């Protein structure tokens, strides 16, 4: 994996093993503290997806015992960081899960990246008015597929804020989706860009896959995302 690459892996709930032998002892304890089954299931799906993506990128074994040596811990910013045998791994990651699907994007350490998954569904005018910039509102209003554009713009904002490692602590109107390529064939990547505070520009990509929109933003700019199999 080089500075010019971002790789990504998608997994679903059916991919996740039923037992916890691939989790570290600390992670097993954390999983047991979730009160609600859905929250625990989402958390396990995310951990499984990250561990597999990192192992593939670094050429590490993927047996359960080896995966248990990898842990995902929050940095001071809240962004996830990867540790292997209690040492920071030389990778940057971003994670998103929605509707029983998870995505993990991986790059070399030092690259800033963010990814997000959103469901294409109906949102009212108040949502767009409260969270989108005037330019984004105009983009949505001019679209022949409003639900798709709302999901895309919101997902790109989430990805950008993850790239900046601020998350939704930052006003969503401080980032503006300013260029979106038209949708290509279903499942193909199209380019987008996001302007930060009217100055910095993040490059990125988006694609639709069924009910989901997938976005990824990165700094510095890199080549087309490479799917891990």
C-alpha positions, -999 to 999 in steps of 0.1 A, spaced: 0 0 0 14 34 -11 7 71 -4 -13 72 -36 -38 44 -26 -69 42 -5 -84 7 -1 -118 -3 12 -137 -33 24 -174 -39 28 -189 -65 51 -224 -74 63 -238 -89 94 -238 -123 78 -200 -122 74 -194 -117 112 -186 -149 131 -211 -158 159 -184 -163 185 -160 -137 199 -127 -155 196 -115 -129 171 -119 -101 197 -93 -92 222 -101 -97 259 -107 -60 263 -130 -60 233 -150 -89 247 -155 -70 279 -166 -40 259 -190 -60 238 -206 -75 269 -214 -40 282 -238 -31 254 -274 -32 267 -291 -35 233 -285 -63 209 -286 -40 178 -259 -17 193 -237 -47 201 -243 -62 166 -234 -29 149 -202 -27 170 -191 -62 163 -197 -57 125 -176 -26 126 -147 -43 145 -148 -73 122 -147 -51 91 -118 -30 103 -97 -60 115 -102 -78 82 -94 -47 61 -62 -40 80 -51 -76 79 -55 -77 41 -38 -44 36 -8 -53 58 -6 -89 46 -13 -103 81 -29 -137 90 -67 -136 92 -73 -166 116 -93 -156 146 -63 -158 170 -43 -133 148 -73 -110 144 -76 -108 182 -42 -92 184 -56 -61 166 -76 -35 185 -94 -4 175 -91 24 200 -104 60 200 -78 88 196 -81 121 216 -103 134 187 -125 104 189 -113 90 155 -105 53 155 -69 42 156 -55 7 150 -32 -11 175 -15 -44 168 1 -61 198 -5 -28 217 15 -8 192 1 18 168 -2 3 133 11 24 104 -23 28 89 -51 54 89 -87 41 89 -123 53 87 -153 33 95 -190 36 88 -220 12 92 -256 15 82 -285 -9 76 -264 -40 86 -236 -31 62 -201 -18 72 -174 -1 52 -138 4 63 -114 26 43 -76 21 49 -46 43 39 -10 46 51 -4 66 83 -4 103 76 -32 103 51 -65 119 63 -96 101 52 -132 96 60 -159 73 47 -197 71 52 -227 50 43 -262 64 41 -296 50 31 -314 67 2 -347 77 19 -370 107 22 -360 137 43 -382 168 48 -374 203 38 -365 212 74 -336 187 74 -321 202 42 -327 238 54 -311 232 88 -280 212 78 -272 221 42 -256 253 28 -276 275 3 -255 261 -25 -263 225 -15 -299 234 -11 -299 246 -47 -282 214 -58 -309 193 -42 -337 215 -56 -323 211 -91 -320 173 -90 -344 149 -106 -338 124 -78 -341 145 -46 -338 116 -21 -305 104 -38 -290 139 -37 -299 145 -1 -283 112 9 -252 119 -12 -247 154 2 -252 143 38 -229 113 34 -202 135 18 -204 159 47 -200 131 72 -170 118 53 -154 152 52 -159 158 89 -144 125 96 -114 134 74 -110 166 95 -114 144 127 -141 167 140 -172 146 133 -206 163 140 -191 185 167 -185 208 137 -214 227 121 -223 207 90 -227 240 70 -189 246 75 -183 220 48 -200 223 14 -203 197 -13 -194 219 -43 -190 195 -72 -207 161 -79 -203 140 -110 -234 125 -124 -241 89 -114 -223 63 -136 -233 27 -138 -246 14 -106 -216 4 -84 -190 26 -102 -172 55 -85 -179 91 -95 -159 121 -83 -170 147 -58 -153 176 -39 -160 193 -6 -150 228 3 -139 234 40 -146 268 55 -147 284 20 -110 276 15 -95 240 17 -108 216 -9 -111 179 -3 -114 154 -31 -135 123 -29 -158 98 -46 -193 85 -43 -213 55 -56 -247 41 -52 -252 4 -43 -288 -5 -40 -304 14 -12 -271 28 0 -249 57 -10 -212 53 -2 -188 83 0 -151 87 7 -130 119 11 -92 121 15 -63 145 19 -40 146 1 -57 135 -31 -51 99 -42 -62 76 -69 -95 58 -73 -104 37 -42 -94 0 -45 -119 -25 -32 -105 -53 -11 -118 -88 -17 
